[in-house]
Amino acid sequence: MSAAMLELINVSKTFFPGTVNERKALRNVSLSLKSGDFVTVIGSNGAGKTSLFNAICGTFFVDSGKILLGGKDITDMPDYKRAVSIGRLFQDPMKGTAPHLTIEENLALAYGNRGGRHFFAVNRKNRAKFIEMLAALELGLENRMTTQIGLLSGGQRQAVALLMATISEPKLLLLDEHTAALDPATAKKVLEITVSIVEKTKTPTLMITHDIRAALEVGTRTIMMDEGRIILDIEGEERKNMTIEKLLQLYSKESKKQLLNDRMLFEIEKQ
Amino acid sequence: MSLIILGELQTGMIYALMAAGLYVTFRILDIPDLTVEGSFTLGMTVTVMITSAGYPELALLIAIAAGACAGLVTAFLQTKVKIQPILSGIITMTALYSVNMQIMGGKPNISLYSAGADTIFIKFERLTGLSANNSKLLLISLIVAAVIALLILFFKTRVGLKIRATGDNEEMVRSSSINADLTKCLGFAIGNASVALSGGLLCQYQQYTDINYAVGMVVVGLASIIIGEAFFGRRSVTIGFISVVVGSTAYRFIIALALQVKLFDPYWLKFISAVIVVIALSLPVLKTYFQKLFARLKNERGNA
């Protein structure tokens, strides 16, 4: 077994402790990801999925437990320092890109010094790499390098944001429902791009999704969260044999609570 | 008349550096920076003192550094002390009034002319042997072109790109590995350095400094930026900086023309500038209002 890239050991976080608004966002969460792991994360609203991401990124500091990334303890590291090795994508395509900068400038921003030291942020060398990466998306964006990102559609923006999140070869990729705001066809395309990038780079990835079918089909492993805990963690054969119905049954057995929120119901009815 | 044109061209280009500095904070960082009134005067007072001591070139360099420091103070108040952007600019500007008085030894104005001190313009005239006006125009053009070119190039570098991204999508910048507080500080330093250089050049150009010279300077700068954008539109940073120079010069010509035809007394200048800025800033609102109005009129006519 290869060494864990991401390791959470007994991580807990409580918001507003000791008040009427006290909320236990994470309770003794332990999780270990190795290279090549592509984990889909499901759970109802408020289950702690985004809190898990925020804890890993350092949006807040955890109350107890340890977080290790690539073997290094990052529990007390400020968020912008962790960001060097974590790529993160949000539901809102507007969040991941700078609208008035061009496609190539956005990519150059994310690429940083990796193309070697040059006077200009966008130069001949990294521009060639950007064109190659954009061409792989098959969205025709390689011909629009000097277009301002704000002029692109949501799906195109999210695809570029995905490139930006992975171009710096992060140790970890966090996808927070990054296809949820897109129309079904575009969402499918962006998900395909995601899978191909993750499979190619072997970057350990956590992907929150409300699409239970996709949660089982995409990636190598699925975890389910409820009330700040990981209540299910399946991979391999067990995951292959899992069906949506069984997942739902298992869920109600584990937590005796309605899993479904409106959106999940909607997704299942569609299928 | 041609002398007036030449004069307006010269001052317009000097003020262009002030407007370019304001462009960095107002358009690139998307924060209105009122430090400008203080840092412009700071550039003037520093320059007047060091130039009278006989070092006109050094004076401008110190003015640039002093302006950068003033910008850093405002950025510090904003990012670390978390004071609202506009208020932090007002605080620095107010404090700079005392600093500027101290620099001038408690005198509200100083003339370089009466002191008989050499300015870079006098030196350049001697060097080139051109007429006073032509050599002034040449020197100003060279300096402005150099500074604007430097700014354009800088904002294409990696650091420059980070500053632009900070103003464009701060949330994204904060969730990436960029230190947004640092990029803001840099932007404010660069912006106010350019403003102070503009003040320093103006001081040597008119051989005179007054503590109240920069009152209303922010509005003048904004008017220049907006007039420039009326010609070029809001596009890339490169075009932005060039349009600022055009806008600043055009602003001087508009004002000079209005004064020539005695449209108003000179003390109405600031009012007119304010009106220009208000009109330009209200354009988006006016546009939607008129679009709605036209749509309604069309509807009514269709129903009749």
Interface residues (C-beta under 8 A of the other chain):
Chain A: C57 D79 Y80 K81 A83 V84 R88 M94 K95 G96 T97 A98 P99 H100 L101 E105 A108 L109 A110 G112 N113 F119 F120 A121 V122
Chain B: K156 T157 R158 G160 L161 K162 R164 A165 D168 N169 E171 M172 V173 R174 S175 S176 S177 I178 N179
